[in-house]
């Protein structure tokens, strides 16, 4: 079991992060990276093995990452990274 609050205050993307990013078309999205069984797209939760999460993992706020899609390469700029606060 991983405690995402251990990364509270970090600007680097790890499991449990809530990440806001903007794509190369100017569309801003916020997602939370969770486990395969926990993710729910309707609540903007994505699996850590999804293509978007794989592109975001280990990047930092301000970084631009490359996302390979069936339609071609997309660019995502990370605007913010947040974690739950430790209890």
HUZISUL-V37361 format. One record per helix or strand of 3 or more residues. SS is the DSSP state (H for helix, E for strand). FROM is the first residue (numbers start at 1). LEN is the number of residues. If there is no record, write none. Layout:
# HUZISUL-V37361
<<SS;FROM;LEN> <SS;FROM;LEN>>
This chain:
# HUZISUL-V37361
<<H;4;4> <E;18;6> <E;28;7> <H;41;3> <E;45;3> <H;51;6> <E;64;6> <E;72;11>>
